Amino acid sequence: MINQFSANYDPSEDRILLRFNTKDLKEFRFWLTRRSTDMLLDVLPRQTEQGEQIQEDLQKQIEKKQESKTLKSESSKDAPKPQTPEFIKGNEFPIGEGPEVVSLIKVELVGAMYKIQFILKIGKTVSVNVQPDLMLKVHSLVNLIAGKAKWFADITPMAAPTSTPLH
């Protein structure tokens, strides 16, 4: 079960680093390519009202974190700590401390949970069960990061089909 997650775009790799840890502090680090990111984002609709609200909240957290870093470097050491929690590093790294490239992502709804399988380029598979609300948050964060990376910017949503009378 995922306890905490983060995602960041690395322009030198042109990949998204997805990190998560479990309640027992096992940490996993994955490189998501555009292809694997697209697979993950296809699981849920990309533009939902709830998803957009989560993305707005995440964007505010990112901006607040950047502001606090700027203020911290400009002000004294007695400045208050930022309100956003830092990612807690795991104690165990089942696939190693370095990130591994995800070649395929499989997601299925099993009961009330999403089962995500990250199939890695090194031949290993990592499976994790995720609650729907957390799945939406992970999806929204990855969607936000992919947008910042300008991935999929040329993809326009399909217009709803219109009905035309046939003669």
Secondary structure, 3 states (H helix, E strand, C coil): CEEEEEEEEECCCCEEEEEEEECCCEEEEEEECHHHHHHHHCCCCCCCHHHHHHHHHHHHHHHHHHHHHHHHHHCCCCCCCCCCCCCCCCCECCCCCCCEEEEEEEEEEECCEEEEEEEECCCCEEEEEECHHHHHHHHHHHHHHHHHCCCCCCCCCCCCCCCCCCC
